[in-house]
Amino acid sequence: MDKNIRICIVGGGPAGLSAGMYLEQKGYENYTILERQDRVGGKCWSPYYNGRRYEMGAIMGVPSYYAVEDVEKFCGITHDGPKLNRNYKNAAGEVIEPFARTIGNIIRNPWMLKMKGQLKKFGELLETKYKGYDVNGHRGVAEGRYDGYAVTPGREKVEGFNPNLKDLALPFKEFCEKNGVPLIQKIWIGPFTSFGYGYFDEIPAGYVLKYLDFQTCMNFVKVNLWTWKDGTQYIWEQLNAHLKNPARLNSTIEKVERRDGKVYVTVNGQVEEYDKIIVTAPLYIPGTRMDGQKGMVDYFDAREDELALFSKIDYERYDVQAVLTKPEDHPEISYYVFDNMVPEKLGHLMVYYRRWKDQIDQVITTYALRKHKNSKEIPYEECRRMVQEDLKVMKNPAREVINEWSVYYFPHVFSEDYAAGWYDKVEAMQGKYDTYYAGEVMSFGDMDETAEYSRELVERFF
Ligand SMILES: Cc1cc2nc3c(=O)[nH]c(=O)nc-3n(C[C@H](O)[C@H](O)[C@H](O)COP(=O)(O)OP(=O)(O)OC[C@H]3O[C@@H](n4cnc5c(N)ncnc54)[C@H](O)[C@@H]3O)c2cc1C
């Protein structure tokens, strides 16, 4: 492709900014990043309180965040944040130890012994029966193929046939049951459901395992995690500051028309001409959200195939509140509440995060889901109230809510569409209307998968 082409990138979150970085590194310098908000980072949002930053969005990474590492190297920064630690409470607010301790070599809890056996089996199955399960993105999976880059420091290109991969379309619960390892869900659920990615009876195993591949999940278990002193937003602010063409903030895109091999973008009332467009913003949202976000199909001259495919996308309603407590009510550590990570407890507090070890007067962030495929959505205000009631039960009541948002989170498709080859159909459309689709739905809703997908997109098409 001609290195001088004019490329428009919609969205200044991890996917859009890293697309800019990888394009630049490949010699494409004529790119423009349009961001609708007055800041970059998207769901990496780290506001200040008393001079320190807390996290309203993304919090952590793992050592296999290779694309995030690319960004760190590009900017000369590193993961220098406070060490994460957590404990567990039940729904009654009592501190519990869900994973029994070992005494010498004798394991007290027979359930734990069984789970350890299943974990070992699961690790082996993923390596053998499901070879190729963990490459970035979902290309070929519905056809029993893998095609992408390995999750290794070298990120070698790997491809091959493996019909067993079709099982990844099954909801994760079914996938585990089919493979005789139902107990491992108890390990995967912490960094999945409480992090807002939905419930195992509704979300295809492909999403769960591409994010929480075996190694990544073990990093969560061992708390071998990365954080950033100035928050995850800092990573993307730094990247933006190092790009040749930093994102243009406060850009409201009114219209996008694609005709005669050109892309016409009306932004803040002016028409701009481009040759190609990369969309990292939401592709589909039914209606306009409270925060003004719309799906791409609503401001583009969307074609029938785009509409048909993108209208299958659903997303999670994930609510975050930033609260202050009285000093005597302050939690001493972050807590997971496993009892609340089931659809029956929709809208309840699943996890709360205490970021700094040394400070009592700091922001605590709370997390709840209020939608499940087969249940009625819980209204925002109700969920907000329930979480505050839960904080009282946890003996860490809030005295004030200083920030809150309901996030457009983890866009995905359900099993039927996943199995019917939704991803291959969208991949076949890449470039068709001088348009490329990137961002969360194309891979998974975390910083690294989205940035890695942008890397691959640039690698494949530019
Ligand atoms: C509460 C929470 C916790 C999380 N925890 C983690 C974590 O610990 N680790 C992790 O790796 N990830 C985590 N994530 C997920 C991670 O933040 C996202 O997956 C990642 O930010 C996705 O990047 P993206 O660029 O695809 O999308 P986004 O971050 O959503 O960025 C999209 C950008 O596009 C902009 N945009 C939207 N519409 C338009 C438009 N019409 N025109 C122009 N711009 C537009 C948006 O304003 C936004 O800046 C978390 C997210 C949340 C909300």
The ligand as a Tripos MOL2 file, in Angstrom:
@<TRIPOS>MOLECULE
LIG
   53    58     1     0     0
SMALL
NO_CHARGES

@<TRIPOS>ATOM
      1 C1        -14.0200   -0.6410   34.8720 C.3       1 LIG1
      2 C2        -13.0700   -1.1880   33.8660 C.ar      1 LIG1
      3 C3        -12.0320   -2.0170   34.2640 C.ar      1 LIG1
      4 C4        -11.1400   -2.5180   33.3240 C.ar      1 LIG1
      5 N1        -10.0710   -3.2550   33.7490 N.ar      1 LIG1
      6 C5         -9.1180   -3.6080   32.8560 C.ar      1 LIG1
      7 C6         -7.8950   -4.1460   33.3160 C.ar      1 LIG1
      8 O1         -7.6450   -4.2540   34.5230 O.2       1 LIG1
      9 N2         -6.9780   -4.5170   32.3870 N.ar      1 LIG1
     10 C7         -7.1930   -4.3530   31.0470 C.ar      1 LIG1
     11 O2         -6.3180   -4.6990   30.2430 O.2       1 LIG1
     12 N3         -8.3340   -3.8060   30.5940 N.ar      1 LIG1
     13 C8         -9.2910   -3.4180   31.4620 C.ar      1 LIG1
     14 N4        -10.4260   -2.7940   31.0300 N.ar      1 LIG1
     15 C9        -10.7330   -2.7950   29.5850 C.3       1 LIG1
     16 C10        -9.9290   -1.8040   28.7680 C.3       1 LIG1
     17 O3         -9.9710   -0.5360   29.3630 O.3       1 LIG1
     18 C11       -10.5640   -1.7290   27.3840 C.3       1 LIG1
     19 O4        -10.6830   -3.0070   26.8410 O.3       1 LIG1
     20 C12        -9.7220   -0.9020   26.4290 C.3       1 LIG1
     21 O5         -9.6520    0.4270   26.8890 O.3       1 LIG1
     22 C13       -10.3520   -0.9490   25.0390 C.3       1 LIG1
     23 O6         -9.6620   -0.1110   24.1590 O.3       1 LIG1
     24 P1        -10.3950    0.4440   22.8530 P.3       1 LIG1
     25 O7         -9.5110    1.4580   22.2860 O.co2     1 LIG1
     26 O8        -10.8160   -0.7060   22.0150 O.co2     1 LIG1
     27 O9        -11.7500    1.0910   23.3890 O.3       1 LIG1
     28 P2        -11.9740    2.2980   24.3890 P.3       1 LIG1
     29 O10       -11.0110    2.2690   25.4940 O.co2     1 LIG1
     30 O11       -13.4090    2.2630   24.7130 O.co2     1 LIG1
     31 O12       -11.6600    3.5610   23.4850 O.3       1 LIG1
     32 C14       -12.5160    3.9480   22.4490 C.3       1 LIG1
     33 C15       -12.3540    5.4380   22.2330 C.3       1 LIG1
     34 O13       -13.1750    5.8280   21.1500 O.3       1 LIG1
     35 C16       -13.8090    7.0450   21.4690 C.3       1 LIG1
     36 N5        -15.0260    7.1580   20.6610 N.ar      1 LIG1
     37 C17       -16.1980    6.5040   20.8040 C.ar      1 LIG1
     38 N6        -17.0670    6.8820   19.8590 N.ar      1 LIG1
     39 C18       -16.4230    7.7970   19.0960 C.ar      1 LIG1
     40 C19       -16.8130    8.5720   17.9600 C.ar      1 LIG1
     41 N7        -18.0070    8.4640   17.4320 N.pl3     1 LIG1
     42 N8        -15.8920    9.4270   17.4390 N.ar      1 LIG1
     43 C20       -14.6480    9.5490   17.9810 C.ar      1 LIG1
     44 N9        -14.2530    8.8500   19.0620 N.ar      1 LIG1
     45 C21       -15.1220    7.9810   19.6000 C.ar      1 LIG1
     46 C22       -14.0860    6.9290   22.9530 C.3       1 LIG1
     47 O14       -14.3010    8.1990   23.5390 O.3       1 LIG1
     48 C23       -12.8140    6.2620   23.4270 C.3       1 LIG1
     49 O15       -11.8090    7.1780   23.7730 O.3       1 LIG1
     50 C24       -11.3150   -2.2350   31.9500 C.ar      1 LIG1
     51 C25       -12.3430   -1.3660   31.5470 C.ar      1 LIG1
     52 C26       -13.1990   -0.8440   32.4990 C.ar      1 LIG1
     53 C27       -14.2650    0.0950   32.0470 C.3       1 LIG1
@<TRIPOS>BOND
     1     1     2 1
     2     2     3 ar
     3     2    52 ar
     4     3     4 ar
     5     4     5 ar
     6     4    50 ar
     7     5     6 ar
     8     6     7 ar
     9     6    13 1
    10     7     8 2
    11     7     9 ar
    12     9    10 ar
    13    10    11 2
    14    10    12 ar
    15    12    13 ar
    16    13    14 ar
    17    14    15 1
    18    14    50 ar
    19    15    16 1
    20    16    17 1
    21    16    18 1
    22    18    19 1
    23    18    20 1
    24    20    21 1
    25    20    22 1
    26    22    23 1
    27    23    24 1
    28    24    25 2
    29    24    26 1
    30    24    27 1
    31    27    28 1
    32    28    29 2
    33    28    30 1
    34    28    31 1
    35    31    32 1
    36    32    33 1
    37    33    34 1
    38    33    48 1
    39    34    35 1
    40    35    36 1
    41    35    46 1
    42    36    37 ar
    43    36    45 ar
    44    37    38 ar
    45    38    39 ar
    46    39    40 ar
    47    39    45 ar
    48    40    41 1
    49    40    42 ar
    50    42    43 ar
    51    43    44 ar
    52    44    45 ar
    53    46    47 1
    54    46    48 1
    55    48    49 1
    56    50    51 ar
    57    51    52 ar
    58    52    53 1
@<TRIPOS>SUBSTRUCTURE
     1 LIG1         1 GROUP 0 **** ****
